Amino acid sequence: MTAGRLKVQLTLAVFAALPLCGLPFGPAYAGALFGLGGILLLISAAADRHFAVEPVKPLLLALPFLALCWLSLIWSFDPHRSLRGALQLSGVLIGTAALWSFAPVFSPKDAQRLDRLMLILTLVASVYLLINVIWYYQPASAMDLPSSQTKYNRGLIYGLMLAWPQLAWRWNGGQGKKKLGFLLLLAVLMVEIGLGPSSTARMALVGGLGVWALASRWPGLVEKGLFAALLLLLPALPPLVRLLEGYRPELVGVIKFSAIHRLELWDYLSLHLLERPWQGWGLSTASLLPMTTEQAASYLWAKVPNYPHNQFLQIWVELGGLGMAAALPGLWGALRQVGKMSQAMRPFGYGAFASVIVVAMSDFEFTTDSWWAALAGMVLLFRLFASCQEA
C-alpha cells in the first residue's frame, strides 16, 4: 500500500468512527484527530513529502491571539494555570497544522465511502441514544459506558460540526439522489439531537439551518451581516450581560435551570471584568475567580466558581479588551475563508459558522482541545468533499 492510500484509509477510519465512538466520549476527539494529524505527518515524512503551506495559512491570524495568551502569564491571577492553558492552545495550533497540511488526497469514490460510513454510524448512534433515553441510560451503565446524560453533550455538538460538510456533499450531488440523501442525513441528525440532552446542540442546529437557508439566497449579504452582528455584539457583551442581570429573577421558572446557571455565572464574572477591563485576569483563570458570600446566597445554581459557558465572555474576563481585539480578525478571517468556498458549498459554510458561534456563546471553555479538534476536523472534511466535487 502506498503512503497516499495509507493516509486515505486512516483518515476514513477515524472520521467514520467519530459519529458513534465520539458520542459518549466527546473529549476523545482531541486525541483522535490531532493524533491522526501526527500520524499523517510521520507517514508524509517517511515518504519524503514536504509541509504544505497553503492549507495552514488561515492559522496565521491566530498567532497574535496566541501570543497574547502567553503574555497574559505576566499579569495572570494564576500564572501556572495560564501556562497550562497557553501550552494547550499551542498544542491545538500545532495539531491543526499537521492535520490540515498532511491530509490525504481523496477521490470521489473515497468521499462517497466516507459519507456512507458516517451516515451508517450516525444512524447507529441515534438508535443507541434512543435506547438509552427510553431506559434512562441503564444500557450504557451495563456496558460500562457513560450513564450520565450530560456526558453526551459534547459528542452531540461535535457530531453536528462534522455533519455540516457531509450535508453539503449530499445536497450538491455527492449521492445519486442528492435531495433524498440530504433529507435522510438531516432527519437522522434531527432525531439524534432532538433526543439528546444538549439544548446547545439543538440551538446550534436550528441557528445553522436558518443561516444556511438565508445564505442559499443571499450569500454576500449573510457574510456581511454575520460579521456586523459579531462586531456589534462582542464589544458590547459585558454591558449586555450586566443588563441581563436585572431580568434574571423574572426568568426563573421560565427558562431551563442551566440557562439560569449561566446567567448567574455571567453576573459575578462580569463584575470581575470591570476590575481589569483591558488585560483581564490571565488565560484559564475565569473558573478560579471567587464570588462573594452575598452573591452565592443570591444564586440558585452557581454556588461555586465555574467557567462562564460563553467563550467570548471568557475572552473578555481572562484577556480583556486586548483579547477581544485580537480575536476579531480571526473571526473575520474564518468568514472570508467561507466566502472563498465554491458557490455550492458556501451556504453550508455559513451555516456551520453560525452553529459554531451559537455553541461558543453558550458552552465550553475556549481552551477546550476537543472543541478545536472538532472544528479542525470539520474544516478538513469541507476541503476533502469540496475537492471531490470539483474533480
TAJOUR-V204301 format. One line per field, one symbol per residue. ss: DSSP state (h for helix, s for strand, l for the rest). A space follows every 10 residues. Layout:
BEGIN
ss=???
END
This chain:
BEGIN
ss=llhhhhhhhh hhhhhhhhhh hhhhlllhhh hhhhhhhhhh hhhhhhllll lllhhhhhhh hhhhhhhhhh hlllllllhh hhhhhhhhhh hhhhhhhhhh hllllllhhh hhhhhhhhhh hhhhhhhhhh hhhhlllhhh hhllllllhh hhhhhhhhhh hhhhhhhhhh hllllllhhh hhhhhhhhhh hhhhhlllhh hhhhhhhhhh hhhhhhhlhh hhhhhhhhhh hhhlllhhhh hhhhhllhhh hsllslhhhh hhhhhhhhhh hhhhhlllll lllllhhhll llhhhhhhll llllllllll hhhhhhhhhh hhhhhhhhhh hhhhhhhhhl llhhhhhhhh hhhhhhhhhh llllllllhh hhhhhhhhhh hhhhhhhhhh l
END
